[in-house]
Amino acid sequence: MTSKDGYSWTKTQGLRAGVPSIGVIEPPSNVKSADTVYDVIVVGAGYCGLTAARDASLAGLKVLLLEARDRIGGRSWSSNIEGYPYEMGGTWVFWGQANVWREIARYGMQDELEISYDFSRGINKYLLSSPQGTQTFTHEEEDALMQSSLAKLVNVDGCLGKTVVPFPHSGVLTPEARKYDHMSVADRLAEIKNDLTPNERLCAESFVLLCSGGTLETTSFYEFLHWWALSGYSYEGCIDYLVKYKFRGGQSSFAINFFKEALASGNLTYAFNSPVATIQHGGNGVQITTRAGQTYKSTKMICAIPLNVLNDVTFDPPLAPGRKAAAATGHVNQCVKVHAEISDRDLRSFTGISYPHNGLIYGFGDGETPAGNTHVVAFGGQHNHFHPEENLEHTKAAFQGFAPMNIERLVFHNWSKDEFAKGAWFFPAPGLLSTHLKDMRARESNIVFACSDWALGWRSFIDGAIEEGTRAAITVRADFAGRAKL
Ligand code: FAD
């Protein structure tokens, strides 16, 4: 099936909107009666909503899952083109992420992971490009350079940040954590400007921008410390957790299991292509109206809509002021992720940074396609932001910023222009978490708000989405069981 989402370009086909994905659901709806009053309506079929809908339906609740798109997965989905999975959004998972690994084990997918890198051949090097030219390093030298730059960045306490974020899965921001949350990475770099070599500075800045998709000024230093802590306070940990292990069959091969299991319970009704426009809620339950005017009713609701688009839905009564303000501020991540299939086999083993002049900042060989070509994935963000489909020559030139390459195909999803995401993974500007993390997590009457964007641990990750979907389903089940609310 082909989703309306995503773009592909080849020399022969030109630019095409919409790419094939096994995450597209057919038929798009199995709603039988418009009069049913559901126990719970889940809005959003990303990993959070899928987990919540599955767990609630398996617990015997009558669930309706409403999704704006034609597919599952939200910000994590893959497109299979000519037998090769291109990851349009969320990609990498690791066994240290407890929620994600529980689900991988549940679906017996532990042997379906592969390593993105293959440091075995060709230009088996780290290419560090700046306006001054391109320097070449071995991957061992790359690791040493990245470790030393990031260690200097995070070492606010002589313990590599361990005393600032001692419990990375806690939602409590200590006074010290708040201090760093009000600081940007640009502020922190100013503090250590005399300690960094020019290369360390390039490495630290581009790695932070890879993580935040924002600018150095709009990246909360605390949240970077939080990622660092989750990754075991080391650069090696960052690689293991953030960019190493992915599904051989693509993310949609994982997400579809959640949907199928929920459906097999017999308790799941669903409707895709159903953007929600208004949500009325109160003592009597919840009434949800889609943009097409279809109305659905339930006792409880799980709202799994991302932060950056929450204010596009009308709530009656309106959202609590703290949540509304958080959504108005939003997160800053405008990541530009683009895949290129290139005929240069020698580039399978390269990693590279092209900064601060280039549109794409961080890229590397991510696989080999069935045609024997190399798959390169590259990331940009708010820094030098661009829309890949608007100027394909600019997009291709941004790949040449790493090394000369012969591009056969481009594949991408424009997350900035996506009306149901308005950005990529959550990354906060200074102050957002200190001011609003609690507000984002609070429930309002019969609505539980759940999303990776305000998870406690791997916030911004697939793991965080599953953490939140689990919490939401437990909360609603407790309501029905008359137990104390979580
Ligand atoms: P979403 O996936 O955004 O789901 C929300 C759903 O709500 C969407 O399906 C949306 O269509 C729907 N929706 C929105 N508005 C409405 C409406 N009005 N009516 C009905 N439905 C609506 N994470 C990792 O763990 N590893 C990675 O490597 C990684 N890389 C990433 C790369 C990119 C480019 C992106 C974008 C994300 C990446 N992430 C990664 C993050 C991860 O994808 C997300 O944190 C996670 O998928 C979010 O899940 P969610 O269910 O909380 O939200």
Residues whose N, C-alpha, C, O or C-beta is under 5 A from the ligand:
A	BS01	FAD	V43 G44 A45 G46 Y47 C48 G49 L66 E67 A68 R69 G73 G74 R75 S76 M88 G89 G90 T91 W92 L242 S274 P275 V276 A304 I305 P306 V309 C335 K337 W415 F420 G423 A424 W425 C451 S452 D453 S460 F461 I462 D463 A465
